[in-house]
Amino acid sequence: MPPHLHPAHFRLRFALDIARAVVWPVLLCNGALAALRLPLGLAPRILLSLLAVPANGAVRTAVARRRDAAHAAALGAQPVPCVRGRWPGNVDVVLAFVRSLRADYLMQFLDDLFRAHGCTALNMRLFWEDQIWTVDETYVRYMVAGAGFEAFSKGYYWQERLESFLGNGIFNRDGAEWQSQRAIARPWFAKERISDLNIFDRHTSTALALISEFAGNDEAFDAQDLFARFTIDSASEFLFGTCVDTLHGTLPVAGKAKLGPKGSSVEDEFGSFAWAFEAVQMQVAQRTRLGKPWPMFELFHDRMAPHVKVIQDWLRPIVREALEQKEATARGDETGEGTFLSHLTNSTDNPQHIAYSILNMLLAGRDTTASVLSFVVYLLAIHPEVTDKLRAEVLQAYGSDGRPSVEDMKDLKYLRAVLNETMRLFPPVPLNIRSSDDSPRTFPASASSPKYYVPPNTPVVYSSVIIQRRKELWGPDALDFRPERWLEPETAKLLAENPFAFMPFHAGPRLCLGQNFAYNEMSFFIVRLLQRVARFELAPDAQPEGSLPPQRWKNGEGRQAVERVWPASSVTTYIKGGLWLRAVSA
């Protein structure tokens, strides 16, 4: 049963877990020895006390297996196949996964694990606790959009990992709190708002001026950093009514840029915020991979705290100004068109709750869209034939300076195909998680897996990266970048039969509210970009040290053998060290 504690009290929760798993078995062992009055010395007593911990784990595992087997039989289901490591509690599996995420290709460890076991669902049994991982789109559909939606939520442990960062925001709550946050956010993604391209146009022009300058000087630049600035400038103006104007800040310089938590970084006010924003996401990802015992590594130092402080310090004056404007409006001193931020201030006077809501939207508005744009341009750089075909479509529709509209961009079929194919290979959110409720549950049988039993209060992690690259779904060329597949009837048939084979914006009741906003923003930017740029060339000489793919990848299987940047993941997918390239003007 998950603890009924506030998610901020992670150390207390962990202490209770340790008491149950370690302290209680040791006390019980010593109590039994005292009752039996065995003539044992100090060393044997200590040894028996230490052995009581794994023995307790083994007993708990055996009891859980018997309980699960009985529940599974009653429900006509099978237990999920269990990963069996060499160390107690599968500690070696945890460590191998963490090491792999730092040194190997994107989700390589998981991909290898599923292929080795020949299934699409595995119970990791980390630290003697059930933790199911799946790459079966049928199971995902059941949890997030099917009959299991009410039974599978983000849950307490998800909230615990993100509480200090996202608080009570839309991405960190379930039930009534989530519904309330979604109801507040929904009006700001109405058609008339997301169809206004003026915001995109202003910030696109600024970004393209910078790219043109780099191209004219034959200088390498970090496109990932530039896209992150473009998306946060656009998102901040859309949400707050005021642009944070990061595109006019200090940009990373080839050969001098630091290797940041995700991409590259610079030393200025926004650089510090961006570094902190990325560092927090990296720490959240680390906590997720470690599972419930993650507080063990942060007992005396909350590793997110200093980065959260930087973020909150950056947001505080923005929120304070909005609350002051609310007071001025109430007095009749000021009037103005409402924004998402002003709407938040009308909903609450709590500056912390407002800040959390902003952060949730910035995470969606900045990092996910910037991730897709980065991988689009990366793939265009290594596939010049796709660049030529896409430019031809753009130039035929708009010439070299025509301004696109939301309605006519829908006719750019190849552009949408390029975007979808990019998000299929590199979805902006590579992993997601749900937690089952207090009752025994089952996953429905799928084409590749039987009906599986899910124990109560079990976290279920699913990887969209692996699902969207499965050859069983996408065919033998599933690992290839081939936008043309989106223009073929076979793909339409696949998605009609298996809609969760492609879910870059999630799905079901928690479908991303900003999906159309993101498509409009990305489409508009790429159209304008290709009107000015004829082609892109990667600049490996400019990549920060340690950010290029290891040489050993060339001998590996799948995409790692052909990848020319290092795809990695935190909360979102990114390119390690940034996407350094040179642009050739049209």
RODO-2510 file (C-alpha; in nm, 4 decimals, decimal comma):
residues 586
     n   res          X          Y          Z
     1     m     0,0000     0,0000     0,0000
     2     p     0,1560     0,3344    -0,0956
     3     p     0,2127     0,5588     0,2068
     4     h    -0,0479     0,8244     0,2718
     5     l     0,2144     1,0939     0,3033
     6     h     0,2583     1,4191     0,1184
     7     p     0,4909     1,3567    -0,1796
     8     a     0,7401     1,6095    -0,0389
     9     h     0,8149     1,3776     0,2560
    10     f     1,0241     1,1324     0,0544
    11     r     1,2813     1,0752     0,3297
    12     l     1,0148     0,9734     0,5792
    13     r     0,8606     0,7374     0,3257
    14     f     1,1994     0,5826     0,2572
    15     a     1,2691     0,5462     0,6298
    16     l     0,9429     0,3540     0,6676
    17     d     1,0404     0,1301     0,3759
    18     i     1,3816     0,0644     0,5332
    19     a     1,2179    -0,0150     0,8645
    20     r     0,9972    -0,2720     0,6965
    21     a     1,2683    -0,4248     0,4794
    22     v     1,5752    -0,4007     0,7066
    23     v     1,5115    -0,2878     1,0631
    24     w     1,2132    -0,5105     1,1325
    25     p     1,3837    -0,8339     1,0094
    26     v     1,6961    -0,7552     1,2149
    27     l     1,4927    -0,6852     1,5298
    28     l     1,2859    -0,9964     1,4737
    29     c     1,5998    -1,2057     1,4287
    30     n     1,7577    -1,0694     1,7460
    31     g     1,4366    -1,1172     1,9362
    32     a     1,4193    -1,4798     1,8227
    33     l     1,7822    -1,5407     1,9237
    34     a     1,7196    -1,3871     2,2659
    35     a     1,4082    -1,6006     2,3169
    36     l     1,5924    -1,9186     2,2174
    37     r     1,8913    -1,8274     2,4376
    38     l     2,1336    -1,9865     2,1957
    39     p     2,5005    -1,9721     2,3070
    40     l     2,6190    -1,7587     2,0136
    41     g     2,9028    -1,5119     2,0069
    42     l     2,8826    -1,1572     1,8768
    43     a     3,0083    -1,2403     1,5247
    44     p     2,7497    -1,5154     1,4569
    45     r     2,4738    -1,2895     1,5900
    46     i     2,5792    -1,0083     1,3569
    47     l     2,6000    -1,2507     1,0641
    48     l     2,2529    -1,3903     1,1337
    49     s     2,1151    -1,0374     1,1664
    50     l     2,2630    -0,9427     0,8306
    51     l     2,1306    -1,2582     0,6667
    52     a     1,7857    -1,1787     0,8018
    53     v     1,7527    -0,8936     0,5493
    54     p     1,7889    -1,0960     0,2249
    55     a     1,6025    -1,3824     0,3920
    56     n     1,3141    -1,1466     0,4595
    57     g     1,3315    -1,0309     0,0986
    58     a     1,3261    -1,3894    -0,0235
    59     v     1,0289    -1,4719     0,1994
    60     r     0,8449    -1,1605     0,0823
    61     t     0,9167    -1,2556    -0,2771
    62     a     0,7954    -1,6111    -0,2228
    63     v     0,4789    -1,4922    -0,0495
    64     a     0,4174    -1,2358    -0,3237
    65     r     0,4622    -1,4993    -0,5921
    66     r     0,2141    -1,7343    -0,4250
    67     r    -0,0327    -1,4509    -0,3758
    68     d     0,0114    -1,3304    -0,7318
    69     a    -0,0175    -1,6824    -0,8717
    70     a    -0,3454    -1,7309    -0,6872
    71     h    -0,4844    -1,3951    -0,8024
    72     a    -0,3638    -1,4557    -1,1570
    73     a    -0,5273    -1,7980    -1,1686
    74     a    -0,8541    -1,6563    -1,0369
    75     l    -0,8440    -1,3908    -1,3095
    76     g    -0,7394    -1,6331    -1,5840
    77     a    -0,4067    -1,4540    -1,6331
    78     q    -0,0352    -1,5289    -1,6243
    79     p     0,2294    -1,3603    -1,4083
    80     v     0,4516    -1,1222    -1,6029
    81     p     0,7904    -1,2881    -1,6749
    82     c     1,0404    -1,1880    -1,4093
    83     v     1,3959    -1,0661    -1,4708
    84     r     1,6410    -1,2620    -1,2577
    85     g     1,9626    -1,0828    -1,1775
    86     r     2,2706    -1,2218    -1,0066
    87     w     2,2447    -1,0022    -0,6968
    88     p     1,9719    -0,9993    -0,4310
    89     g     1,6909    -0,7610    -0,5137
    90     n     1,8153    -0,7371    -0,8745
    91     v     2,0517    -0,4604    -0,7647
    92     d     2,2848    -0,5545    -1,0506
    93     v     1,9998    -0,4929    -1,2986
    94     v     1,9449    -0,1430    -1,1588
    95     l     2,3153    -0,0579    -1,1778
    96     a     2,3490    -0,2000    -1,5296
    97     f     2,0517     0,0054    -1,6475
    98     v     2,1907     0,3282    -1,4986
    99     r     2,5341     0,2626    -1,6520
   100     s     2,3779     0,1865    -1,9884
   101     l     2,1815     0,5119    -1,9909
   102     r     2,5075     0,7023    -1,9493
   103     a     2,7194     0,5097    -2,1977
   104     d     2,4953     0,3266    -2,4456
   105     y     2,2483     0,4138    -2,7162
   106     l     1,9016     0,5455    -2,6319
   107     m     1,7100     0,2742    -2,4392
   108     q     1,9594     0,0108    -2,5569
   109     f     1,9584    -0,1786    -2,2257
   110     l     1,5805    -0,2145    -2,2279
   111     d     1,5704    -0,3096    -2,5940
   112     d     1,8311    -0,5805    -2,5379
   113     l     1,6482    -0,7045    -2,2291
   114     f     1,3147    -0,7448    -2,4065
   115     r     1,4741    -0,9147    -2,7066
   116     a     1,6658    -1,1532    -2,4794
   117     h     1,3468    -1,2546    -2,2994
   118     g     1,1373    -1,2650    -2,6176
   119     c     0,8395    -1,0818    -2,4683
   120     t     0,6824    -0,7357    -2,4462
   121     a     0,6376    -0,7141    -2,0689
   122     l     0,8850    -0,7822    -1,7873
   123     n     0,8704    -0,7650    -1,4089
   124     m     1,2031    -0,6157    -1,2956
   125     r     1,1431    -0,7027    -0,9245
   126     l     1,3782    -0,4236    -0,8189
   127     f     1,4700    -0,4395    -0,4501
   128     w     1,2111    -0,7174    -0,4086
   129     e     0,9343    -0,4891    -0,5316
   130     d     0,7256    -0,5456    -0,8440
   131     q     0,8010    -0,3021    -1,1256
   132     i     0,6616    -0,3872    -1,4666
   133     w     0,8143    -0,2533    -1,7874
   134     t     0,6319    -0,2935    -2,1154
   135     v     0,6724    -0,2180    -2,4846
   136     d     0,3300    -0,3512    -2,5792
   137     e     0,1045    -0,0838    -2,7270
   138     t    -0,2066    -0,2832    -2,6346
   139     y    -0,1226    -0,2645    -2,2648
   140     v    -0,0499     0,1070    -2,2918
   141     r    -0,3819     0,1674    -2,4620
   142     y    -0,5618    -0,0198    -2,1844
   143     m    -0,3960     0,1925    -1,9135
   144     v    -0,4193     0,5401    -2,0623
   145     a    -0,7315     0,5313    -2,2772
   146     g    -0,9178     0,2071    -2,2189
   147     a    -1,1060     0,0351    -1,9406
   148     g    -0,8003     0,0584    -1,7167
   149     f    -0,7751     0,4388    -1,7164
   150     e    -0,9304     0,4784    -1,3708
   151     a    -0,7243     0,1902    -1,2301
   152     f    -0,3880     0,3187    -1,3543
   153     s    -0,2786     0,6665    -1,2490
   154     k     0,0505     0,8520    -1,2261
   155     g     0,0400     0,7672    -0,8593
   156     y     0,2145     0,8689    -0,5401
   157     y     0,5673     0,7693    -0,6392
   158     w     0,5561     0,9711    -0,9616
   159     q     0,4436     1,2749    -0,7642
   160     e     0,7146     1,2170    -0,5045
   161     r     0,9923     1,2376    -0,7652
   162     l     0,8580     1,5584    -0,9228
   163     e     0,6982     1,7381    -0,6291
   164     s     0,9602     2,0054    -0,5700
   165     f     0,9814     2,0763    -0,9445
   166     l     0,6236     2,0596    -1,0755
   167     g     0,4251     2,0645    -0,7511
   168     n     0,0498     2,0446    -0,8010
   169     g     0,0706     2,1143    -1,1750
   170     i    -0,1172     1,9287    -1,4460
   171     f     0,1584     1,6751    -1,5166
   172     n     0,2016     1,5839    -1,1516
   173     r    -0,1510     1,5194    -1,0331
   174     d    -0,4339     1,2685    -1,0755
   175     g    -0,8085     1,2693    -1,0219
   176     a    -0,9886     1,5890    -0,9289
   177     e    -0,6690     1,7976    -0,9014
   178     w    -0,5636     1,6978    -1,2530
   179     q    -0,9114     1,7638    -1,3911
   180     s    -0,9111     2,1090    -1,2321
   181     q    -0,5703     2,1947    -1,3787
   182     r    -0,6758     2,0696    -1,7220
   183     a    -0,9974     2,2726    -1,7089
   184     i    -0,7937     2,5870    -1,6378
   185     a    -0,5483     2,5191    -1,9207
   186     r    -0,7911     2,4065    -2,1914
   187     p    -0,9266     2,7512    -2,2954
   188     w    -0,5772     2,8710    -2,3823
   189     f    -0,5470     2,6090    -2,6527
   190     a    -0,8688     2,6981    -2,8336
   191     k    -0,8476     2,7084    -3,2141
   192     e    -0,8453     3,0868    -3,2425
   193     r    -0,5465     3,1148    -3,0097
   194     i    -0,3288     2,8448    -3,1661
   195     s    -0,4136     2,9738    -3,5148
   196     d    -0,2503     3,3097    -3,4439
   197     l     0,0916     3,2714    -3,6052
   198     n     0,2145     3,6225    -3,5293
   199     i     0,3975     3,5075    -3,2176
   200     f     0,5754     3,2311    -3,4103
   201     d     0,6556     3,4714    -3,6926
   202     r     0,8316     3,7232    -3,4670
   203     h     1,0507     3,4699    -3,2917
   204     t     1,1131     3,2686    -3,6060
   205     s     1,2434     3,5848    -3,7746
   206     t     1,4833     3,6430    -3,4858
   207     a     1,6074     3,2848    -3,4926
   208     l     1,6503     3,2855    -3,8706
   209     a     1,8461     3,6103    -3,8595
   210     l     2,0914     3,4393    -3,6254
   211     i     2,1112     3,1308    -3,8493
   212     s     2,1694     3,3501    -4,1552
   213     e     2,4515     3,5280    -3,9741
   214     f     2,6129     3,1976    -3,8823
   215     a     2,5682     3,0726    -4,2385
   216     g     2,7193     3,3903    -4,3852
   217     n     3,0274     3,3487    -4,1649
   218     d     3,0417     2,9709    -4,2200
   219     e     3,0231     2,9291    -3,8421
   220     a     2,8925     2,6261    -3,6568
   221     f     2,6074     2,6843    -3,4104
   222     d     2,4121     2,4772    -3,1627
   223     a     2,0716     2,4358    -3,3254
   224     q     1,9321     2,2536    -3,0224
   225     d     2,0105     2,5516    -2,7993
   226     l     1,8667     2,7909    -3,0584
   227     f     1,5457     2,5902    -3,0899
   228     a     1,5090     2,5772    -2,7110
   229     r     1,5351     2,9564    -2,7021
   230     f     1,2867     2,9938    -2,9882
   231     t     1,0334     2,7656    -2,8192
   232     i     1,0626     2,9257    -2,4755
   233     d     1,0337     3,2763    -2,6237
   234     s     0,7236     3,1687    -2,8157
   235     a     0,5761     2,9805    -2,5202
   236     s     0,6400     3,2627    -2,2733
   237     e     0,4686     3,5205    -2,4952
   238     f     0,1788     3,2841    -2,5618
   239     l     0,1363     3,2017    -2,1911
   240     f     0,2427     3,5230    -2,0158
   241     g     0,1928     3,7902    -2,2789
   242     t     0,5576     3,8849    -2,2266
   243     c     0,8537     3,7311    -2,4062
   244     v     1,1535     3,6354    -2,1934
   245     d     1,3664     3,7226    -2,4993
   246     t     1,6306     3,4529    -2,4717
   247     l     1,7177     3,4673    -2,8431
   248     h     1,8898     3,7996    -2,7815
   249     g     2,0998     3,6534    -2,5016
   250     t     2,4496     3,5066    -2,5124
   251     l     2,4667     3,2071    -2,7463
   252     p     2,7032     2,9110    -2,7130
   253     v     3,0206     2,9508    -2,9185
   254     a     3,1743     2,6601    -3,1081
   255     g     3,4839     2,5362    -2,9315
   256     k     3,4032     2,7264    -2,6124
   257     a     3,0609     2,5987    -2,5069
   258     k     3,0313     2,3901    -2,1929
   259     l     2,8810     2,0444    -2,1916
   260     g     2,5572     2,1082    -2,0022
   261     p     2,3319     1,8537    -1,8292
   262     k     2,1681     1,7900    -2,1681
   263     g     2,3049     2,0094    -2,4453
   264     s     2,5504     2,2961    -2,4318
   265     s     2,5331     2,5856    -2,1881
   266     v     2,6515     2,9418    -2,1409
   267     e     2,7179     3,1666    -1,8420
   268     d     2,4394     3,4228    -1,8290
   269     e     2,1062     3,4686    -1,6549
   270     f     1,9115     3,2548    -1,8977
   271     g     2,1977     3,0110    -1,9288
   272     s     2,1786     2,9487    -1,5553
   273     f     1,8020     2,8957    -1,5751
   274     a     1,8334     2,6614    -1,8730
   275     w     2,1101     2,4661    -1,7025
   276     a     1,8966     2,4285    -1,3893
   277     f     1,5847     2,3383    -1,5911
   278     e     1,7771     2,0629    -1,7672
   279     a     1,9571     1,9436    -1,4531
   280     v     1,6244     1,8965    -1,2749
   281     q     1,4951     1,6824    -1,5591
   282     m     1,8086     1,4695    -1,5510
   283     q     1,7623     1,4129    -1,1790
   284     v     1,3956     1,3235    -1,2236
   285     a     1,4961     1,0660    -1,4848
   286     q     1,7582     0,9247    -1,2487
   287     r     1,5025     0,8923    -0,9701
   288     t     1,2605     0,7160    -1,2032
   289     r     1,5200     0,4644    -1,3157
   290     l     1,6201     0,3823    -0,9592
   291     g     1,2572     0,3242    -0,8625
   292     k     1,1186     0,3537    -0,5096
   293     p     1,4603     0,3391    -0,3326
   294     w     1,5846     0,6587    -0,5031
   295     p     1,5910     0,8573    -0,1727
   296     m     1,8777     0,6317    -0,0621
   297     f     2,1015     0,8425    -0,2866
   298     e     1,9655     1,1748    -0,1587
   299     l     1,9401     1,1165     0,2148
   300     f     2,1508     1,4155     0,3140
   301     h     2,1287     1,6286     0,0032
   302     d     1,8278     1,6830    -0,2207
   303     r     2,0047     1,6966    -0,5565
   304     m     1,7184     1,8871    -0,7152
   305     a     1,7004     2,1586    -0,4493
   306     p     1,9721     2,3972    -0,5790
   307     h     1,8424     2,3746    -0,9358
   308     v     1,4807     2,4253    -0,8261
   309     k     1,5935     2,7361    -0,6363
   310     v     1,7455     2,8831    -0,9553
   311     i     1,4231     2,8117    -1,1435
   312     q     1,2002     2,9567    -0,8732
   313     d     1,4193     3,2677    -0,8417
   314     w     1,3809     3,3197    -1,2157
   315     l     1,0026     3,2791    -1,2012
   316     r     0,9340     3,4767    -0,8849
   317     p     0,9418     3,8281    -1,0380
   318     i     0,7244     3,7140    -1,3311
   319     v     0,4591     3,5834    -1,0942
   320     r     0,4872     3,8864    -0,8651
   321     e     0,4345     4,1226    -1,1585
   322     a     0,1272     3,9275    -1,2689
   323     l    -0,0263     3,9468    -0,9207
   324     e     0,0473     4,3198    -0,9048
   325     q    -0,1186     4,3667    -1,2432
   326     k    -0,4206     4,1762    -1,1145
   327     e    -0,4511     4,4259    -0,8288
   328     a    -0,4118     4,7188    -1,0697
   329     t    -0,6825     4,5778    -1,2944
   330     a    -0,9130     4,5314    -0,9969
   331     r    -0,8639     4,9003    -0,9084
   332     g    -0,9342     4,9971    -1,2686
   333     d    -0,5839     5,1361    -1,3175
   334     e    -0,5042     4,8996    -1,6027
   335     t    -0,6840     4,6975    -1,8633
   336     g    -0,5558     4,4464    -2,1117
   337     e    -0,6178     4,1246    -2,2944
   338     g    -0,6107     3,8213    -2,0678
   339     t    -0,3278     3,5687    -2,0788
   340     f    -0,2804     3,2245    -1,9350
   341     l    -0,0864     3,3815    -1,6504
   342     s    -0,3575     3,6369    -1,5776
   343     h    -0,6135     3,3583    -1,5811
   344     l    -0,4055     3,1726    -1,3239
   345     t    -0,3971     3,4798    -1,1007
   346     n    -0,7762     3,4959    -1,1262
   347     s    -0,7902     3,1362    -1,0076
   348     t    -0,5539     3,1703    -0,7104
   349     d    -0,3436     3,4232    -0,5230
   350     n    -0,0929     3,1544    -0,4228
   351     p     0,2314     3,2473    -0,6047
   352     q     0,3753     2,8983    -0,5595
   353     h     0,0779     2,7307    -0,7241
   354     i     0,0988     2,9791    -1,0106
   355     a     0,4704     2,9099    -1,0512
   356     y     0,4077     2,5347    -1,0615
   357     s     0,1416     2,5772    -1,3301
   358     i     0,3801     2,7886    -1,5356
   359     l     0,6588     2,5323    -1,5036
   360     n     0,4310     2,2525    -1,6191
   361     m     0,3405     2,4493    -1,9306
   362     l     0,6972     2,5606    -1,9973
   363     l     0,8139     2,2003    -1,9802
   364     a     0,5611     2,1096    -2,2473
   365     g     0,6024     2,4274    -2,4500
   366     r     0,9808     2,4422    -2,4542
   367     d     1,1521     2,1069    -2,4193
   368     t     0,9239     1,8772    -2,6172
   369     t     0,8938     2,1044    -2,9211
   370     a     1,2632     2,1935    -2,9132
   371     s     1,3425     1,8220    -2,9006
   372     v     1,1410     1,7486    -3,2148
   373     l     1,2855     2,0444    -3,4071
   374     s     1,6378     1,9361    -3,3138
   375     f     1,5889     1,5827    -3,4390
   376     v     1,4088     1,7030    -3,7540
   377     v     1,7068     1,9155    -3,8531
   378     y     1,9509     1,6409    -3,7536
   379     l     1,7728     1,3929    -3,9791
   380     l     1,7550     1,6475    -4,2610
   381     a     2,1310     1,6971    -4,2281
   382     i     2,2061     1,3270    -4,2733
   383     h     1,9350     1,2767    -4,5357
   384     p     1,9882     1,5571    -4,7916
   385     e     1,7485     1,3868    -5,0336
   386     v     1,4685     1,4409    -4,7806
   387     t     1,5754     1,8028    -4,7388
   388     d     1,5539     1,8578    -5,1151
   389     k     1,2107     1,6976    -5,1386
   390     l     1,0768     1,8923    -4,8420
   391     r     1,2184     2,2231    -4,9686
   392     a     1,0564     2,1630    -5,3050
   393     e     0,7182     2,1230    -5,1351
   394     v     0,7707     2,4395    -4,9292
   395     l     0,8910     2,6517    -5,2218
   396     q     0,6116     2,5351    -5,4454
   397     a     0,3577     2,6379    -5,1818
   398     y     0,5086     2,9675    -5,0647
   399     g     0,8069     3,0600    -5,2757
   400     s     1,1080     3,2054    -5,0993
   401     d     0,9221     3,4521    -4,8762
   402     g     0,5507     3,3641    -4,8675
   403     r     0,3943     3,3508    -4,5216
   404     p     0,2132     3,0255    -4,4385
   405     s    -0,1201     3,0065    -4,2582
   406     v    -0,2588     2,7335    -4,0354
   407     e    -0,5095     2,6271    -4,2991
   408     d    -0,2727     2,5964    -4,5957
   409     m     0,0032     2,4272    -4,3913
   410     k    -0,2329     2,1318    -4,3611
   411     d    -0,1767     2,0740    -4,7334
   412     l     0,1970     2,0173    -4,6799
   413     k     0,1690     1,6396    -4,6671
   414     y     0,5391     1,5706    -4,6849
   415     l     0,6155     1,8168    -4,4071
   416     r     0,3683     1,6401    -4,1775
   417     a     0,5246     1,3081    -4,2822
   418     v     0,8722     1,4351    -4,1883
   419     l     0,7472     1,5547    -3,8501
   420     n     0,5674     1,2294    -3,7757
   421     e     0,8577     1,0135    -3,8870
   422     t     1,0927     1,2149    -3,6667
   423     m     0,8634     1,1780    -3,3659
   424     r     0,8262     0,8075    -3,4370
   425     l     1,2024     0,7499    -3,4124
   426     f     1,2688     1,0134    -3,1468
   427     p     0,9495     1,0773    -2,9466
   428     p     0,9909     1,3851    -2,7262
   429     v     0,8866     1,1898    -2,4140
   430     p     1,0686     0,8548    -2,4337
   431     l     0,9329     0,6953    -2,1158
   432     n     0,6135     0,7254    -1,9165
   433     i     0,4791     0,5583    -1,6060
   434     r     0,1536     0,4552    -1,4457
   435     s     0,0730     0,2878    -1,1149
   436     s    -0,2003     0,0326    -1,0565
   437     d    -0,4548     0,0816    -0,7783
   438     d    -0,5203    -0,1298    -0,4693
   439     s    -0,6902    -0,4135    -0,6598
   440     p    -0,5434    -0,7010    -0,8634
   441     r    -0,5563    -0,6111    -1,2327
   442     t    -0,4875    -0,7742    -1,5673
   443     f    -0,3569    -0,6566    -1,9001
   444     p    -0,5701    -0,7797    -2,1915
   445     a    -0,4140    -1,0336    -2,4254
   446     s    -0,2410    -0,8836    -2,7267
   447     a    -0,1074    -1,0115    -3,0557
   448     s     0,2368    -1,0546    -2,8987
   449     s     0,1585    -1,1273    -2,5328
   450     p    -0,0919    -1,3242    -2,3263
   451     k    -0,3253    -1,1887    -2,0624
   452     y    -0,0922    -1,0774    -1,7835
   453     y    -0,1590    -1,0244    -1,4145
   454     v    -0,0677    -0,6889    -1,2546
   455     p    -0,0300    -0,6911    -0,8739
   456     p    -0,1858    -0,4112    -0,6671
   457     n     0,0078    -0,0840    -0,6348
   458     t     0,2588    -0,1755    -0,9025
   459     p     0,4391     0,0839    -1,1155
   460     v     0,4208     0,0165    -1,4889
   461     v     0,6800     0,1882    -1,7092
   462     y     0,6365     0,1977    -2,0862
   463     s     0,8776     0,3094    -2,3558
   464     s     0,7350     0,4887    -2,6583
   465     v     1,0808     0,4825    -2,8192
   466     i     1,0866     0,1042    -2,8355
   467     i     0,7153     0,0694    -2,9196
   468     q     0,7450     0,3087    -3,2136
   469     r     1,0492     0,1231    -3,3473
   470     r     0,9123    -0,2315    -3,3186
   471     k     0,9500    -0,4198    -3,6443
   472     e     0,6433    -0,6295    -3,5583
   473     l     0,4415    -0,3091    -3,5942
   474     w     0,6319    -0,0961    -3,8438
   475     g     0,7889    -0,3575    -4,0684
   476     p     1,1486    -0,4569    -4,1394
   477     d     1,2545    -0,0954    -4,2052
   478     a     1,1205     0,0253    -3,8680
   479     l     1,4605     0,1680    -3,7709
   480     d     1,4992     0,3628    -4,0956
   481     f     1,4070     0,7277    -4,1365
   482     r     1,1581     0,7063    -4,4226
   483     p     0,8943     0,9834    -4,4210
   484     e     0,7271     0,8315    -4,7265
   485     r     0,5752     0,5608    -4,5063
   486     w     0,3287     0,8246    -4,3773
   487     l     0,1939     0,8722    -4,7290
   488     e     0,1276     0,5009    -4,7775
   489     p    -0,2050     0,3241    -4,7075
   490     e    -0,0264     0,0581    -4,4995
   491     t     0,0542     0,3144    -4,2306
   492     a    -0,3032     0,4415    -4,2190
   493     k    -0,4187     0,0820    -4,1776
   494     l    -0,1612     0,0169    -3,9040
   495     l    -0,2714     0,3178    -3,7000
   496     a    -0,6378     0,2383    -3,7485
   497     e    -0,5763    -0,1075    -3,6019
   498     n    -0,3053    -0,0071    -3,3508
   499     p    -0,3434     0,3659    -3,2716
   500     f    -0,0944     0,3369    -2,9862
   501     a     0,1818     0,2298    -3,2197
   502     f     0,2417     0,6059    -3,2494
   503     m     0,1793     0,8307    -2,9477
   504     p     0,4211     1,1250    -2,9348
   505     f     0,1549     1,3435    -2,7724
   506     h     0,0268     1,0691    -2,5433
   507     a    -0,3401     0,9757    -2,5861
   508     g    -0,6721     0,9239    -2,4148
   509     p    -0,8111     1,1686    -2,1566
   510     r    -0,4577     1,2991    -2,0918
   511     l    -0,3886     1,3728    -2,4592
   512     c    -0,1570     1,6727    -2,4807
   513     l    -0,3645     1,9929    -2,4928
   514     g    -0,0897     2,1584    -2,6955
   515     q    -0,0720     1,9006    -2,9763
   516     n    -0,2091     2,1320    -3,2462
   517     f    -0,0158     2,4257    -3,1036
   518     a     0,3051     2,2209    -3,1351
   519     y     0,2286     2,1072    -3,4918
   520     n     0,1566     2,4667    -3,5943
   521     e     0,4713     2,5985    -3,4295
   522     m     0,6993     2,3313    -3,5733
   523     s     0,5464     2,3469    -3,9202
   524     f     0,5674     2,7254    -3,9377
   525     f     0,9286     2,7288    -3,8221
   526     i     1,0418     2,4595    -4,0655
   527     v     0,8689     2,6296    -4,3589
   528     r     1,0421     2,9569    -4,2820
   529     l     1,3718     2,7813    -4,2172
   530     l     1,3738     2,5987    -4,5510
   531     q     1,2871     2,9185    -4,7344
   532     r     1,6219     3,0527    -4,6112
   533     v     1,8429     2,7432    -4,5831
   534     a     1,9256     2,5038    -4,8664
   535     r     2,0921     2,2339    -4,6574
   536     f     2,2501     2,1513    -4,3226
   537     e     2,5854     1,9946    -4,2468
   538     l     2,6771     1,8438    -3,9120
   539     a     2,9775     2,0018    -3,7411
   540     p     3,1354     1,7268    -3,5281
   541     d     3,4423     1,9470    -3,4833
   542     a     3,2297     2,1862    -3,2784
   543     q     3,0707     1,9286    -3,0482
   544     p     3,1830     1,9615    -2,6848
   545     e     3,4272     1,6938    -2,5756
   546     g     3,2556     1,3703    -2,4776
   547     s     2,9354     1,4374    -2,6714
   548     l     3,0033     1,2438    -2,9926
   549     p     2,8838     0,8827    -3,0278
   550     p     3,1429     0,6275    -2,9058
   551     q     3,3337     0,4490    -3,1800
   552     r     3,2055     0,1116    -3,0552
   553     w     2,8521     0,2044    -3,1612
   554     k     2,9516     0,1509    -3,5233
   555     n     2,9787    -0,2212    -3,4514
   556     g     2,6436    -0,2343    -3,2738
   557     e     2,2991    -0,3279    -3,3985
   558     g     2,0175    -0,1011    -3,5098
   559     r     2,0354     0,2763    -3,5328
   560     q     2,3375     0,3152    -3,3093
   561     a     2,5539     0,1931    -3,5976
   562     v     2,4442     0,4853    -3,8194
   563     e     2,3800     0,7594    -3,5643
   564     r     2,6060     1,0627    -3,5904
   565     v     2,4904     1,2381    -3,2735
   566     w     2,4296     1,0982    -2,9257
   567     p     2,0531     1,0703    -2,8594
   568     a     1,9848     1,0636    -2,4870
   569     s     1,6903     1,1055    -2,2542
   570     s     1,5843     1,2674    -1,9312
   571     v     1,2191     1,3656    -1,9004
   572     t     1,2469     1,4506    -2,2701
   573     t     1,4664     1,3263    -2,5536
   574     y     1,7673     1,5406    -2,6421
   575     i     2,1041     1,5386    -2,8188
   576     k     2,3983     1,5151    -2,5840
   577     g     2,6188     1,8233    -2,6118
   578     g     2,3767     1,9939    -2,8492
   579     l     2,3223     1,9746    -3,2254
   580     w     2,6177     2,1573    -3,3758
   581     l     2,5902     2,2183    -3,7486
   582     r     2,6542     2,4600    -4,0305
   583     a     2,3786     2,5951    -4,2513
   584     v     2,4105     2,6714    -4,6231
   585     s     2,1924     2,9639    -4,7285
   586     a     1,9504     2,9224    -5,0182
***
